[in-house]
Every structure is written in structure tokens, then in C-alpha cells.
Amino acid sequence: MPEYYPPLGFHFRVEFDLFGIGEESTDARFKEVSGLNASLGSETYDEGGENRFSHRFPNRASYGNLVLRRGMLPSSEIVTWCRKAIENFDFETSNVSVILLNNEHEPLASWEFVNAWPTSWSVDSFNAEDGKIVVESLELSYNYFRRTQ
């Protein structure tokens, strides 16, 4: 595929520094990653004598939560990490990398989420009339993310 085509979003991998979980681990295989967004806040300053407008200045960046979805695993270090945080209030942070791959399985772009910690874990509903796999969702907060490639 020529380089000028936009990349496809279905070929990616997720890595967790805390556990050494990378591309070989089934624990890091997710079907969906969302929440890659950042925005700048702004501050308004009203200048004395200037009534036509207010000055607006940028301030801190804010980041949405990283949401990871996958088929539920009966045994998972990542879910144990989430349970420790949610059930025992025992927090351990991990850097998490999301890597978009090309058709040769080489990185096209990657993002590192610094000091991530779990804020939510959920399982989709069970339904006897559907033949769908059970999907679990993990939601992570973090300090910031940066594009690393």
C-alpha cells in the first residue's frame, strides 16, 4: 500500500511497562482502543478600558481517559491490577503504549500514556439470545500522553 494513504485503524498493539506485557502476550490483545484526545483550556482576561473583547490565553492541557476493550480473559494480570486499585485502593502506575502498525507489522505511529492507573473496569451484559463473546472494558487515567513515533 502506498505511503500516502491514511493508515487503517484495525492493526495495532498495546504494551504495559509495569508487567512487561507486549506483543506476545494475549493479556495485551485488545479489540478497541479509544480516548486518544487532548485539549487546551483557556483563561479569560478582561483588560481595563478595552470593552470590545476579552483576551483569551491558553492554560493547561487536559486528557480524556484511555479506554481499552477486549474479549474477557479468565486469568489476567491487567484485570488483577485493576481489581487491586478498585477493590483495595492499592494503586500502581504503568506506562502504556499504543502502537499503530502497518501491513508489515512495523510501527507507523505510537503514543505513550505516562503513569496510567485504572479508574474503571466493566463487563458487557450477558444475553442468552445473543451469541456474542463477553467483552470487558478497562478505563485508565494518566498524567499525559506523548507521540513517540
C-alpha positions in Angstrom: 0.0 0.0 0.0 1.5 3.4 -0.9 2.6 5.7 1.9 0.2 8.5 1.0 -2.9 6.5 2.0 -4.2 7.1 5.6 -3.4 4.2 7.9 -6.1 1.7 8.8 -7.1 1.6 12.4 -7.5 -2.2 12.9 -3.9 -3.2 13.2 -2.4 -2.1 16.5 -0.9 -3.4 19.7 -0.9 -2.3 23.4 2.0 -2.6 25.8 2.2 -2.2 29.6 5.5 -1.4 31.1 4.5 -2.5 34.6 4.1 -6.1 33.7 6.4 -6.3 30.7 3.3 -7.2 28.7 3.9 -6.7 25.0 3.0 -8.1 21.6 3.5 -11.7 22.5 1.1 -11.7 25.4 -2.6 -12.5 25.0 -3.2 -10.2 28.0 -2.5 -7.1 25.9 -4.6 -8.0 22.8 -7.5 -5.5 22.6 -10.2 -5.2 20.0 -10.6 -1.5 20.5 -8.7 1.5 21.9 -10.3 4.9 22.3 -9.8 8.1 24.2 -6.7 9.4 22.4 -7.6 13.1 22.8 -6.1 16.2 24.3 -7.3 19.7 24.6 -6.1 23.0 25.9 -8.1 25.0 28.4 -8.2 28.8 28.2 -8.3 31.7 30.6 -10.1 34.9 30.0 -8.7 38.3 31.0 -10.7 41.5 30.8 -8.4 44.4 30.1 -9.4 47.7 31.8 -10.6 50.2 29.2 -11.0 47.6 26.4 -14.7 46.8 26.1 -14.7 45.3 22.6 -13.3 41.9 23.6 -11.7 39.8 26.4 -8.3 38.4 26.0 -8.1 34.6 26.0 -4.9 32.8 26.9 -4.1 29.1 26.8 -3.5 27.2 30.0 -3.2 23.5 31.0 -3.8 20.6 28.7 -6.4 18.1 29.7 -6.6 14.5 28.5 -9.5 12.1 28.2 -9.4 8.6 29.7 -7.9 5.8 27.7 -10.5 3.1 27.1 -9.4 -0.5 26.2 -11.9 -3.2 25.1 -11.3 -6.9 24.6 -12.8 -10.3 25.0 -12.9 -11.2 28.6 -9.9 -13.3 29.8 -10.5 -15.8 32.7 -7.0 -15.0 34.1 -5.4 -11.6 33.5 -2.6 -9.6 35.2 -4.2 -6.4 33.9 -7.5 -7.2 35.5 -5.8 -8.2 38.8 -4.1 -4.7 38.6 -7.5 -3.1 38.1 -9.1 -5.0 40.9 -6.2 -4.1 43.3 -6.8 -0.4 42.6 -10.6 -0.5 42.7 -11.3 -3.0 45.5 -8.3 -2.3 47.8 -7.3 1.2 46.8 -3.8 -0.1 46.1 -2.5 1.9 43.1 0.5 1.1 41.0 1.0 3.1 37.8 2.2 1.8 34.5 3.2 3.5 31.3 1.0 2.2 28.5 2.0 2.3 24.8 -0.5 2.1 21.9 1.3 1.3 18.6 -0.4 1.6 15.2 1.1 -0.9 12.8 1.4 -1.2 9.0 0.8 -4.3 6.9 4.4 -5.5 7.6 3.6 -5.3 11.4 6.0 -2.4 11.7 5.1 0.7 13.8 3.6 3.6 11.9 2.8 5.7 14.9 2.9 5.2 18.7 1.7 7.0 21.8 2.9 6.6 25.3 0.5 7.2 28.2 2.5 8.2 31.3 1.7 6.9 34.8 -1.6 5.3 33.8 -3.8 3.8 36.5 -7.2 2.1 36.4 -10.3 4.1 37.0 -13.0 1.7 35.8 -13.5 -2.0 34.8 -16.7 -3.3 33.3 -18.2 -6.3 31.5 -20.8 -6.0 28.9 -24.2 -7.5 29.7 -25.0 -11.2 29.3 -27.8 -12.2 27.0 -29.0 -15.7 26.4 -30.4 -14.8 22.9 -27.1 -13.4 21.6 -24.1 -15.5 20.6 -21.6 -12.7 21.3 -18.3 -13.0 23.2 -18.2 -11.4 26.7 -16.4 -8.1 26.3 -14.6 -6.3 29.2 -13.7 -2.6 29.2 -10.8 -1.0 31.1 -10.6 2.7 31.6 -7.3 4.3 32.5 -6.4 7.8 33.7 -2.9 9.1 33.2 -0.8 12.2 33.6 -0.3 13.0 29.9 0.4 11.2 26.6 3.0 11.9 24.0 3.5 10.8 20.5 6.7 8.7 20.5 6.8 7.8 16.8 
